[in-house]
Amino acid sequence: MNRNRISGMIFVCICFALLTQPAWSQFRTQSRALPGHLNNGAAKPTPNAVEDNPDVGQAALTTFGGSFVFKFTIAVKSTNLGTDTIACYADLVVIDENLTTFVLTGVHSEEAEVAATRGTGTATCTVTIPYSWALANGSTDMVTLTYGIQAPASTSNPPLPNRLSTNSLPSMHVPANGSTTTVTVTATI
């Protein structure tokens, strides 16, 4: 081997050793004893908050249940749909998160789809989504609402020509338990 190549390899080894030095020092300062406290000379481990104490850090859950009712009025402007079935669907998503500590408790998602009733140049449908969510932060959680219209419906065969429209609606606070929330949708397909 030539001298420059050997010098380069030594330089790389020294750099690697210097870069790993902080990792080595972390292991030297750690004790090999069990964490916890001594009781008559025997080590007694500290309980793990998640496994040994399931109530530590667990937020109380409150059930929020009810229904969202999406009422669609659709202007049918697409000329290539013929008499295809039009499907209406709605989605709800709740991200249960403490906004102060940013602790995520859960994610709840609901979806429903129905066939629309077609008229001349219009279609109507009603999508009802019953829900029941156990939430830790229900007073501050928000419900994200989205809807879609599809023609032909996904059960049609063959599925072409196809038209799909999806949209979001303004988010809202989780409704009080037992509520029926009506959402009016005016759309064009």
C-alpha positions in Angstrom: 0.0 0.0 0.0 1.2 3.5 -0.6 1.9 5.9 2.2 -0.9 8.3 1.3 -3.5 5.5 1.4 -2.3 4.3 4.9 -2.3 7.9 6.2 -5.9 8.3 5.0 -7.0 5.1 6.6 -5.4 6.1 9.9 -7.1 9.6 9.7 -10.5 7.9 9.1 -10.0 5.6 12.1 -9.1 8.5 14.4 -12.1 10.5 13.3 -14.4 7.5 13.9 -12.9 7.0 17.4 -13.4 10.7 18.2 -16.9 10.8 17.0 -17.9 7.7 19.0 -16.3 9.0 22.3 -19.5 10.8 23.5 -21.4 7.5 23.2 -18.7 5.6 25.2 -18.9 8.2 28.0 -22.6 7.6 28.4 -22.0 4.0 29.3 -19.3 4.7 31.8 -21.6 6.9 34.0 -24.4 4.4 34.2 -24.6 2.1 37.2 -25.1 -1.6 36.6 -27.4 -1.8 39.7 -31.2 -2.2 39.3 -33.1 1.1 39.5 -35.1 1.5 42.7 -34.2 1.6 46.3 -32.6 -0.7 48.9 -34.7 -2.5 51.5 -32.6 -4.5 53.9 -29.8 -4.8 51.4 -32.0 -6.2 48.5 -32.7 -4.1 45.5 -36.4 -3.4 45.0 -37.2 -2.1 41.5 -39.2 1.1 41.0 -42.6 0.2 39.6 -43.1 1.0 35.9 -45.8 3.6 35.5 -47.4 1.9 32.5 -47.2 -1.8 33.3 -47.4 -1.8 37.1 -49.6 1.2 37.8 -52.2 1.3 35.0 -54.1 4.2 36.6 -51.1 6.5 36.5 -51.4 8.9 33.6 -54.7 7.5 32.4 -57.2 10.1 31.6 -60.9 9.6 32.5 -62.9 8.7 29.5 -66.4 10.2 28.8 -68.7 8.7 26.2 -70.1 11.0 23.5 -72.7 9.4 21.4 -75.3 10.5 18.9 -75.8 10.9 15.1 -74.6 13.0 12.3 -77.1 13.4 9.5 -75.8 14.7 6.1 -78.5 15.9 3.8 -77.3 16.2 0.2 -78.8 18.3 -2.6 -76.7 17.6 -5.8 -76.9 19.5 -9.1 -76.0 16.9 -11.8 -74.0 18.8 -14.4 -71.8 16.0 -15.8 -73.2 15.0 -19.1 -71.6 11.6 -19.5 -73.2 9.9 -16.5 -76.4 8.8 -18.2 -78.6 7.0 -15.6 -75.6 5.8 -13.4 -76.2 5.4 -9.7 -74.8 8.3 -7.7 -73.3 7.5 -4.3 -73.1 10.0 -1.4 -70.7 9.4 1.5 -69.6 11.2 4.6 -66.6 10.8 6.9 -66.1 11.9 10.5 -62.7 11.9 12.3 -61.9 12.8 15.9 -58.3 13.0 17.1 -58.6 12.8 20.9 -55.6 14.8 22.1 -54.8 16.9 25.1 -53.9 20.3 23.6 -51.8 21.3 26.7 -49.6 18.2 26.9 -50.0 17.0 23.3 -50.8 13.5 24.6 -52.8 11.5 22.0 -55.5 9.3 23.6 -57.0 7.9 20.4 -58.3 8.5 16.9 -61.9 7.7 15.9 -63.1 7.5 12.3 -66.6 6.9 11.0 -67.9 6.6 7.4 -71.2 5.8 5.6 -72.3 5.7 2.0 -75.8 5.5 0.4 -77.2 5.7 -3.1 -78.8 9.0 -4.2 -82.3 9.4 -5.6 -82.0 11.0 -9.0 -84.4 13.5 -10.5 -84.0 15.6 -13.7 -80.7 17.4 -13.3 -80.6 16.8 -9.5 -80.0 14.1 -7.0 -80.7 13.9 -3.2 -79.6 11.6 -0.4 -79.3 11.4 3.3 -76.3 9.8 5.0 -76.7 9.0 8.7 -73.7 8.2 10.8 -74.4 7.0 14.4 -71.4 7.2 16.7 -70.2 6.4 20.2 -66.8 7.7 21.2 -65.0 7.3 24.5 -63.0 10.5 24.7 -60.5 11.9 27.3 -60.6 15.4 25.9 -64.2 15.7 24.5 -64.7 19.3 25.6 -61.8 20.5 23.4 -61.7 17.8 20.6 -62.9 18.7 17.1 -64.7 16.6 14.6 -63.4 16.8 11.0 -66.1 16.4 8.4 -65.7 15.4 4.8 -68.1 14.2 2.1 -67.9 12.8 -1.3 -70.1 12.1 -4.3 -69.3 9.4 -6.9 -70.9 8.3 -10.1 -71.2 5.6 -11.0 -71.4 4.1 -7.5 -68.5 1.7 -6.6 -70.7 -1.3 -7.2 -71.4 -0.4 -10.8 -69.7 -2.6 -13.5 -67.9 -1.4 -15.5 -66.9 1.7 -13.5 -66.4 4.1 -16.4 -67.1 6.8 -17.1 -66.5 8.0 -13.6 -67.0 11.2 -11.7 -65.8 11.8 -8.1 -66.1 14.9 -6.0 -64.7 15.1 -2.4 -64.7 18.1 -0.1 -64.1 19.1 3.5 -66.5 21.0 5.7 -65.6 23.3 8.6 -64.6 21.3 11.7 -66.8 21.5 14.8 -66.5 20.7 18.5 -67.7 17.2 19.5 -71.5 17.6 20.1 -73.0 16.9 23.5 -73.8 13.3 24.3 -77.2 12.3 22.7 -77.1 15.0 20.0 -78.3 14.7 16.4 -76.2 17.0 14.3 -77.6 17.9 10.8 -75.2 18.9 8.1 -76.6 20.4 4.9 -74.5 19.7 1.8 -75.1 21.5 -1.5 -72.9 20.1 -4.2 -72.4 19.7 -8.0 -71.2 16.7 -9.8 
